[in-house]
Amino acid sequence: MSLKIAIVGRPNVGKSTLFNRLAGRKLAIVDDRPGVTRDRKFATGRLGDLDLMLIDTAGFEDVTDESLEARMRRQTELAVKECELALFLIDAREGITPSDRVFGEILRKAGKRVILVANKAEGRQGDAGTMEAYTLGLGEPIPISAEHGEGLADLYAAVLEKIPGVGVEDDDDEDEHAAAGPVCDELFEQDEAVDDGKPIRLAIVGRPNAGKSTLVNKLIGDLDRLLTGPEAGITRDAVSVEWEWQGRAVRLVDTAGLRRKARVQEKLEKLSTADSIRAITFAEVVLLIMDATHPFETQDLQIADLVEREGRGLVFVLAKWDLVEDQAQTLKDFIEHANRMLPQVRGAPVIALSAETGYGLNKLMPAVLKLHRDWSTKVKTRDLNDWLGMAVQRHPPPSVGGKRIKPKYIAQIKARPPTFVLNCSRADEMPEQYRRYLVNSLRESFDLPGVPIRITVKSGANPFERIAIRPADRLKPRQKMDLDREVKAQRAARAANPPKPGAKKAVHKAKPIRPSTRPLRGPGSRRPGPKR
């Protein structure tokens, strides 16, 4: 079994850097400013031969009101409560601060196993802070450098000393761990094969303060899993949450709010935006959360277009539905507006819900599963070509330059999203509007509403087009070398004996063709035989 470790400490002591170091990949956003991490972030990692379940936490603040810092502190307290071992990080260069002493006292009262870690201890600048850490009364501090990977061997020895036998596992535990595979916050790994045993990768995106984190908390039934509040832009990291709905594994990923590119100026917001776009890229189905009181603003259209270009299934979610007065007319107008503004995802599911009251939540996951099945569908080649004949008969392709384009054959080459190859004559001259007609007809005929469809048009090789092959292309490598050697020798001979200036080149005149004196024979005449 994996050892669950929480990495705690005051802001800007290097918790996320150590989290990324032990996880072996950059999962948490790291920046020089304090207070970057806000939610609890989970990931699997290793320290030597130890399998770890890591928890990255927000910086500890000594506040107890209803502010954002107090809610971040409650997230840290939950991480300490559920962990088996806490790594208490301090800044060895700054030394011990009053916040370190307050948080050290909280850890001592919690009754958890604690290892005191003095981070940023590379060089001699951290020696004084490391010695000062003894005053906390939490044992011997372990000097490390999470940025450069120094001191991890001492940290490994301290973990083995704190929890004896943690590295000893029998074969059954190893087999069970190998079968479990990677869990939690490895975000998304791209996998094109259809496998019902793997979780559905579901990304939740939208503008800031649209209700994304509140919806995730309501779905999983844990109102304290993600940090929520009236402030806009609370979520910064893309946080993955493992969930199960009616026996089907689902991986929910809450992302930071996406603003217009012109408004994104700070480095931290650029990192959050890149993390959200990466979550869309590796998702299977994307929930676009919109405020029902102000739906379909320009940024919503751009996000929907990005999802379609990435080839992901799209579900429109109208959050805060309890604030809408005329709900029936608003929903009808929204569907018409969506089909008009985004024809490339015509028929995408629209779910109106309220995460605060729970209204409409029962309709969300059935729509997601249906869209996921359509997104993973495979159509038989015979049915495709029957459809192609009817589509061409209903609306023949236009003539370009006086010659008509002739579709011949279509086949599906991959799913997720459904991708087709159409073989036709003069493929490079097919108009874009006829390609859109084929996509819409395909979506309507095979009941694929809201699924992004790709059609690649290709032309077959012309059997009457002869390709001139040089004689050198038919030679063997040895013969090519001999031919090159002979050509070089001839060029060297011509260079050694250049033609004299003023000399005339020999001109070979063609012989004139003389008319034949033999009489022409008709079709019934015979050639006379030899005289006897």
C-alpha positions in Angstrom: 0.0 0.0 0.0 1.1 3.6 -0.7 2.1 5.8 2.2 -0.1 8.9 2.3 2.1 12.0 2.9 0.9 15.6 3.3 3.4 18.3 2.5 2.5 21.3 4.7 4.0 24.6 5.8 3.6 28.3 5.6 3.3 30.0 2.1 6.3 30.1 -0.3 8.6 27.5 1.4 8.7 25.2 -1.6 5.8 22.7 -1.0 4.7 22.5 -4.6 8.3 22.2 -5.8 8.9 19.2 -3.5 5.5 17.8 -4.6 6.6 17.9 -8.2 10.0 16.5 -7.4 8.6 13.4 -5.6 5.8 13.0 -8.2 8.4 13.0 -11.0 6.6 15.5 -13.2 5.3 19.1 -13.1 1.8 18.8 -11.8 1.5 21.8 -9.5 2.0 25.4 -10.7 5.1 26.9 -9.1 5.8 30.6 -8.8 7.9 33.0 -6.7 4.9 34.7 -5.2 3.3 33.2 -2.0 -0.1 31.7 -2.0 -0.1 30.1 -5.4 -1.6 26.7 -4.3 -5.1 26.8 -2.9 -6.7 23.4 -3.3 -5.6 20.1 -2.1 -3.8 18.3 -5.0 -3.2 14.5 -5.0 -0.6 12.5 -7.0 1.3 9.3 -6.8 5.1 9.4 -6.4 8.1 7.6 -5.3 11.0 8.2 -2.8 13.6 5.5 -3.4 11.7 2.2 -3.4 8.7 3.7 -1.4 5.4 4.2 -3.1 3.8 7.4 -2.0 0.4 9.1 -2.2 1.3 12.8 -2.1 -1.0 15.7 -1.0 0.0 19.2 -1.9 -1.6 21.8 0.4 -2.0 25.6 0.5 0.3 27.7 2.7 -0.8 27.9 6.3 -2.3 31.2 7.4 -3.1 32.0 11.1 -6.7 33.2 10.4 -10.0 31.8 11.5 -12.6 34.0 9.9 -14.6 33.4 6.6 -11.9 34.9 4.3 -10.2 33.0 1.5 -7.1 32.4 3.6 -9.2 30.8 6.4 -10.9 28.5 3.8 -7.4 27.6 2.5 -6.4 26.8 6.1 -9.3 24.4 6.5 -8.2 22.6 3.3 -4.7 22.1 4.9 -6.3 20.9 8.1 -8.2 18.3 6.2 -5.0 17.1 4.5 -3.3 16.7 7.9 -6.3 14.8 9.2 -6.3 12.2 6.5 -2.5 11.7 6.0 -0.3 9.1 7.7 2.9 11.3 7.7 3.3 15.0 7.5 6.4 16.7 6.0 6.6 20.1 7.7 8.6 22.4 5.4 10.4 25.5 6.6 12.6 28.0 4.7 16.1 27.4 5.9 17.3 30.8 4.5 14.7 32.8 6.3 14.7 30.8 9.6 11.9 30.2 11.9 8.9 32.6 11.8 6.0 33.0 14.2 3.7 31.2 11.6 6.1 28.2 11.7 5.8 28.1 15.5 2.0 28.3 15.4 1.7 25.6 12.8 4.2 23.4 14.6 2.1 23.5 17.7 -1.0 22.5 15.7 0.9 19.5 14.2 2.0 18.5 17.7 -1.5 18.5 19.0 -2.9 16.6 16.0 -0.9 13.5 17.0 0.4 12.8 13.5 3.9 11.6 12.7 5.9 14.7 11.6 9.2 15.1 9.8 10.7 18.5 9.9 12.3 19.4 6.6 14.5 22.5 6.1 14.1 23.4 2.4 16.3 25.7 0.3 19.4 24.5 2.3 21.8 24.4 -0.6 25.0 26.1 0.1 25.9 27.7 3.5 23.1 30.3 3.6 20.7 27.7 5.1 22.9 26.5 7.9 21.7 29.0 10.5 18.0 28.4 9.7 18.5 24.6 9.9 20.1 24.9 13.4 17.3 27.3 14.5 14.7 24.6 13.5 15.6 22.6 16.5 13.7 25.1 18.7 10.4 23.8 17.3 10.8 20.6 19.2 9.8 18.3 16.3 13.0 16.4 16.1 16.1 16.7 13.9 15.5 18.8 10.7 16.4 17.3 7.4 18.2 19.8 5.1 17.1 19.4 1.5 16.9 21.4 -1.8 13.6 20.5 -3.6 14.7 22.6 -6.6 18.0 20.7 -7.1 17.1 17.3 -5.6 19.6 17.5 -2.8 19.1 15.7 0.5 16.4 13.2 -0.7 18.5 10.3 0.6 18.4 11.7 4.1 14.7 12.3 3.7 14.2 8.6 2.7 16.1 7.4 5.8 14.0 9.7 8.0 10.8 8.2 6.5 12.0 4.7 7.2 12.9 5.6 10.7 9.6 7.3 11.4 7.4 4.5 10.0 9.3 1.2 10.3 8.5 -1.5 7.8 6.9 0.9 5.3 9.2 -0.3 2.5 8.5 -4.0 3.1 5.7 -5.4 0.9 4.8 -9.0 0.2 4.1 -10.2 -3.3 0.3 -9.9 -2.9 0.6 -6.2 -2.1 2.9 -5.6 -5.1 0.5 -7.4 -7.5 -2.4 -5.4 -6.1 -0.5 -2.1 -6.5 0.6 -3.0 -10.1 -3.0 -3.8 -11.0 -4.3 -0.6 -9.5 -2.1 1.5 -11.9 -1.7 5.3 -11.6 -4.4 7.1 -9.6 -5.6 10.6 -8.8 -3.9 13.6 -10.2 -2.0 12.3 -13.2 -4.6 14.4 -15.1 -5.0 12.9 -18.5 -3.0 10.4 -20.5 -4.0 10.2 -24.1 -5.4 6.8 -25.1 -7.2 6.3 -28.3 -8.3 2.7 -27.7 -11.9 2.2 -26.5 -11.7 0.6 -23.1 -14.8 0.5 -20.8 -12.6 -0.3 -17.8 -10.8 3.0 -17.9 -12.4 6.1 -16.3 -14.2 8.7 -18.5 -12.0 11.8 -18.6 -14.3 14.7 -18.0 -13.0 18.3 -18.0 -15.0 21.1 -16.6 -14.2 24.5 -18.1 -15.7 27.9 -18.4 -15.3 31.6 -17.5 -14.2 32.6 -14.0 -16.9 32.4 -11.3 -19.3 30.3 -13.4 -19.7 27.6 -10.7 -17.3 24.9 -11.8 -15.9 23.9 -8.4 -19.3 24.1 -6.8 -20.6 21.6 -9.4 -17.8 19.2 -8.8 -18.4 19.3 -5.0 -22.1 18.7 -5.6 -21.5 15.7 -7.9 -19.1 13.9 -5.6 -21.1 14.7 -2.5 -18.2 16.4 -0.7 -18.7 20.1 -0.3 -15.2 20.6 1.1 -13.2 18.8 -1.6 -12.6 21.9 -3.7 -12.2 25.5 -2.5 -15.3 27.6 -3.4 -16.4 31.1 -2.7 -17.9 34.3 -4.1 -14.4 35.5 -5.3 -13.6 35.1 -9.0 -10.5 33.1 -10.0 -10.1 31.0 -6.8 -9.1 27.8 -8.7 -5.6 28.0 -10.2 -4.4 24.4 -10.7 -6.3 21.8 -12.7 -7.4 19.5 -9.9 -8.3 15.9 -10.7 -10.9 14.0 -8.7 -11.7 10.3 -9.0 -15.4 9.5 -8.8 -17.7 6.6 -9.6 -21.2 7.0 -11.0 -23.5 4.0 -11.0 -20.5 1.6 -11.3 -18.7 3.6 -14.0 -15.4 5.3 -13.1 -15.2 9.0 -13.9 -12.2 11.3 -13.6 -13.4 14.9 -13.1 -10.9 17.7 -13.7 -11.8 21.1 -12.3 -9.9 23.9 -14.2 -9.2 27.5 -13.7 -11.5 30.1 -15.4 -10.5 31.1 -18.9 -10.6 34.8 -19.7 -10.0 36.5 -23.0 -6.4 36.4 -24.2 -6.0 40.2 -24.2 -6.8 40.3 -20.5 -4.3 37.6 -19.5 -1.2 39.6 -18.6 0.2 38.1 -15.4 2.6 35.1 -15.5 0.5 33.1 -13.0 -2.7 33.5 -14.9 -0.9 32.4 -18.1 0.2 29.2 -16.3 -3.3 28.5 -15.1 -4.7 29.1 -18.6 -2.1 26.7 -20.1 -3.1 24.1 -17.5 -6.8 24.5 -18.4 -6.1 24.1 -22.2 -4.0 21.0 -21.5 -6.9 19.5 -19.6 -9.2 20.1 -22.6 -6.6 18.5 -24.9 -6.5 15.3 -23.0 -10.2 15.1 -22.0 -12.8 12.9 -23.7 -15.9 15.0 -22.8 -15.9 18.6 -21.9 -18.5 20.4 -19.8 -18.7 24.1 -20.8 -20.2 25.8 -17.7 -22.0 29.0 -18.4 -23.8 31.4 -16.1 -27.5 31.1 -17.0 -28.1 34.8 -16.4 -25.4 35.8 -19.0 -24.9 32.8 -21.4 -23.0 32.7 -24.6 -20.7 35.6 -24.3 -17.7 35.9 -26.7 -15.4 33.9 -24.4 -17.9 31.1 -24.2 -18.0 30.8 -28.0 -14.2 30.8 -28.2 -14.0 28.0 -25.6 -16.6 25.9 -27.5 -14.7 26.4 -30.7 -11.5 25.3 -29.0 -13.2 22.1 -27.8 -14.5 21.3 -31.2 -11.1 21.9 -32.9 -9.5 19.6 -30.3 -12.1 16.9 -31.3 -13.7 16.5 -27.9 -17.3 15.9 -27.0 -19.1 19.0 -25.8 -21.9 19.4 -23.3 -23.4 22.9 -22.6 -24.2 23.4 -18.9 -26.4 26.3 -17.8 -25.4 26.8 -14.1 -27.3 29.0 -11.6 -30.6 28.0 -13.3 -32.5 28.8 -10.1 -31.9 32.5 -10.8 -33.7 32.4 -14.2 -37.3 33.6 -14.2 -38.8 32.4 -17.6 -36.9 29.1 -17.7 -38.8 27.4 -20.7 -38.4 30.4 -23.1 -34.8 30.9 -22.0 -33.8 27.3 -22.7 -35.5 27.4 -26.1 -33.7 30.6 -27.1 -30.4 29.2 -25.9 -30.7 26.1 -28.0 -31.6 28.1 -31.1 -28.7 30.5 -30.5 -26.2 27.6 -30.0 -27.2 25.9 -33.2 -26.9 29.2 -35.1 -23.6 30.3 -33.6 -21.9 26.9 -33.4 -23.1 24.8 -36.4 -20.0 22.6 -36.1 -21.4 21.1 -32.9 -25.1 21.2 -33.9 -27.2 19.1 -31.5 -24.8 19.2 -28.5 -26.6 18.4 -25.3 -27.8 21.4 -23.2 -28.3 20.7 -19.4 -29.8 23.4 -17.2 -29.0 22.8 -13.5 -28.4 24.5 -10.2 -25.4 23.1 -8.2 -26.6 25.0 -5.1 -30.1 23.4 -5.0 -29.3 20.2 -6.9 -31.9 20.8 -9.7 -31.1 19.1 -13.0 -28.1 17.1 -11.7 -29.8 13.8 -12.6 -29.8 14.7 -16.3 -26.1 15.5 -16.5 -24.3 12.2 -16.4 -26.8 10.3 -18.7 -26.1 13.0 -21.3 -22.4 12.7 -20.8 -22.4 8.9 -21.2 -24.5 9.1 -24.4 -22.2 11.7 -25.9 -19.2 9.5 -24.9 -20.7 6.5 -26.7 -21.4 8.5 -29.8 -17.9 10.0 -29.7 -16.5 6.5 -29.6 -18.8 5.0 -32.2 -17.6 3.0 -35.3 -19.7 2.8 -38.4 -19.6 -0.1 -40.8 -18.1 0.6 -44.2 -21.1 -0.8 -46.0 -23.5 1.5 -44.2 -21.2 4.4 -44.9 -21.2 3.8 -48.7 -24.9 3.3 -48.8 -25.3 6.6 -47.1 -22.8 8.2 -49.5 -24.9 7.1 -52.5 -28.0 8.6 -51.1 -26.3 11.8 -50.0 -24.8 12.3 -53.5 -28.1 11.4 -55.2 -29.9 14.0 -53.0 -27.4 16.7 -53.6 -24.7 16.0 -56.2 -21.4 17.8 -55.9 -20.9 20.9 -57.9 -19.0 21.2 -61.2 -15.7 22.9 -61.0 -14.1 24.1 -64.2 -16.8 22.3 -66.3 -15.9 18.9 -64.7 -18.0 17.3 -61.9 -16.4 15.9 -58.7 -17.3 12.2 -58.4 -17.3 10.7 -54.8 -16.4 7.0 -55.0 -15.7 5.4 -51.6 -15.8 6.3 -47.9 -14.5 4.5 -44.8 -13.9 5.3 -41.1 -10.2 5.2 -40.1 -10.6 5.9 -36.4 -12.9 6.9 -33.6 -12.7 9.4 -30.8 -13.6 11.6 -32.6 -15.1 9.8 -35.6 -12.7 10.3 -38.6 -13.6 9.4 -42.2 -11.7 9.3 -45.5 -13.6 10.1 -48.7 -12.1 9.0 -52.0 -13.2 11.0 -54.9 -11.9 12.6 -58.1 -10.4 16.1 -58.0 -10.4 16.1 -54.2 -8.4 19.4 -54.0 -11.2 21.2 -55.8 -14.1 20.1 -53.6 -15.8 23.2 -52.1 -15.8 23.7 -48.3 -19.6 24.1 -48.3 -20.1 20.6 -49.8 -17.8 19.1 -47.2 -19.9 20.7 -44.5 -23.0 19.3 -46.2 -21.5 15.8 -45.9 -20.6 16.3 -42.3 -24.1 17.5 -41.4 -25.8 14.7 -43.4 -23.5 12.1 -41.7 -24.3 13.5 -38.2 -28.0 13.4 -39.0 -28.1 10.0 -40.7 -26.2 8.1 -38.0 -27.6 10.0 -35.0 -24.4 11.7 -33.8 -25.6 15.0 -32.3 -22.9 17.3 -31.0 -20.1 15.0 -32.0 -17.1 16.6 -33.8 -16.7 14.7 -37.2 -13.6 14.8 -39.4 -13.7 14.1 -43.1 -10.5 13.9 -45.2 -11.0 14.0 -48.9 -8.4 12.2 -51.0 -7.9 11.4 -54.7 -6.9 8.0 -55.9 -3.8 7.5 -58.2 -4.5 8.0 -61.9 -3.7 4.6 -63.6 -3.2 6.4 -67.0 -0.6 8.8 -65.7 2.8 7.5 -66.6 5.7 8.4 -64.4 9.0 8.8 -66.2 11.7 6.6 -64.5 15.3 7.5 -65.2 17.5 4.6 -66.2 19.7 5.3 -63.1 16.7 4.5 -60.9 16.7 0.9 -62.2 20.4 0.3 -61.5 21.7 -1.6 -58.5 23.9 0.3 -56.0 27.1 -1.2 -57.5 26.1 -0.2 -61.0 25.2 3.4 -59.8 28.7 3.8 -58.4 30.3 2.6 -61.7 28.1 5.0 -63.6 28.9 8.0 -61.4 32.6 7.1 -61.7 32.4 7.1 -65.5 30.5 10.4 -65.6 33.1 12.0 -63.4 35.9 10.7 -65.6 34.2 12.2 -68.7 33.8 15.6 -67.0 37.5 15.6 -66.0 38.5 14.8 -69.6 36.4 17.6 -71.0 37.9 20.0 -68.4 41.5 18.9 -69.3 40.9 19.5 -73.1 38.6 22.5 -73.3 37.4 23.5 -76.8 39.5 26.2 -78.6 38.0 29.7 -78.7 36.3 30.5 -82.0 36.0 26.8 -83.0 32.6 25.9 -84.4 30.6 23.1 -83.0 29.8 20.2 -85.2 26.2 20.3 -86.3 24.6 17.0 -87.3 22.1 17.6 -90.1 19.2 15.3 -90.4 18.9 13.4 -93.7 15.9 14.4 -95.9 13.0 12.0 -96.1 12.6 10.8 -99.7 9.2 9.9 -100.9 8.5 6.2 -101.6 8.1 5.1 -105.2 6.2 1.9 -104.3 2.5 2.0 -105.3 -0.1 2.1 -102.6 -2.1 -1.0 -102.0 -5.8 -1.0 -101.4 -7.6 -2.9 -98.7 -8.4 -5.8 -101.0 -5.1 -6.1 -102.9 -2.6 -8.8 -102.2 1.1 -8.6 -102.3 2.4 -10.4 -105.5 4.2 -13.6 -104.8 7.6 -14.5 -106.1 8.0 -15.3 -109.8 8.5 -18.9 -110.7 
